Amino acid sequence: MDSIWKFELEVIDEQLIKMPAGSLTLDVQVQNGKPCLWARVNPKIEKVKRRIITHGTGHQVPETTGDYIGSYQLQGGALVFHVFEAA
């Protein structure tokens, strides 16, 4: 049976997150001041590293950035970040 898991994100350009293979990313939002990613996972499946890329509004985005997951805001909306998963 699947579960919904939360993964805290760092505010950095690129990071690796370990989650079960085949997990479906659902959303990105800020919770308690920290950006988080939620995914539907099968906890019984072996974990793999997933490459998460974050770009701020106005920053250049290479074509190879990957699939869009979602966006989040910090500092009352003064900073907006857009999250992608690289293949």
Stockholm file with secondary structure:
# STOCKHOLM 1.0

chainA/1-87         MDSIWKFELEVIDEQLIKMPAGSLTLDVQVQNGKPCLWARVNPKIEKVKRRIITHGTGHQVPETTGDYIGSYQLQGGALVFHVFEAA
#=GR chainA/1-87 SS CCEEEEEECCSSSEEEEEEETTCEEEEEEEETTEEEEEEEECTTSCEEEEEEEEEETTSCCCGGGCEEEEEEEEGGGTEEEEEEECC
#=GC SS_cons        CCEEEEEECCSSSEEEEEEETTCEEEEEEEETTEEEEEEEECTTSCEEEEEEEEEETTSCCCGGGCEEEEEEEEGGGTEEEEEEECC
//
